[in-house]
Amino acid sequence: MSTSTNTPTQEENHEFDPKCIFCNIVAKKSPCYEVYSDDDVICFLDIYPLHPGHTLVIPKKHYKDLSLMPGELAASCMKVVPRVARSLMAATKTKDFNVMLNSGKLAGQEVFHAHFHIIPRSKGDSLSQGPGALGWIVDVKVSVSSITCNQHPMMSSSHIDDGCLLAVSCNVDEILKRVSA
């Protein structure tokens, strides 16, 4: 607790950080293409996917990294991973996937709100596709202003807006149908 005012600091609060894109997604102030949500967790497609179907699993409360999260909340995040992963595998027609978490700057974390990645994998693909913190973040620019909750670039095989291209070959409706089942 802050000693001068006896109110929680942003670091202690964990409710909402207005500077955090993921907190803004949870608060519905920023768009996403949501594939799953419950009281504690939201899952949505990554706007910089390493592979089609790349999905993020985040706690709805703000914790900078895994080391600050209560175990119960980390367990809530991991509890949905198998269900979402099965849906992603079916929708992307893949059999394999990675579950990853980068915790801290030196580990490659770029958005400082704890989050897990579910990344569908195919034969011959790689996680080292382009420049980035660890050499595996795809060098793609996406105009966030072109994304709305009802029209996300991942809904088509490619999306071009404001000179930005995002190539995707994932059937998002199939993911949603399978996660909901």
PyMOL commands that set and color helices and strands:
alter all, ss='L'
color gray80, all
select helices_A, chain A and resi 10-13+21-26+66-68+71-92+105-107+144-146+153-155+172-180
alter helices_A, ss='H'
color red, helices_A
select strands_A, chain A and resi 34-37+41-45+55-59+96-100+116-121+158-161+164-167
alter strands_A, ss='S'
color yellow, strands_A
deselect
rebuild
show_as cartoon
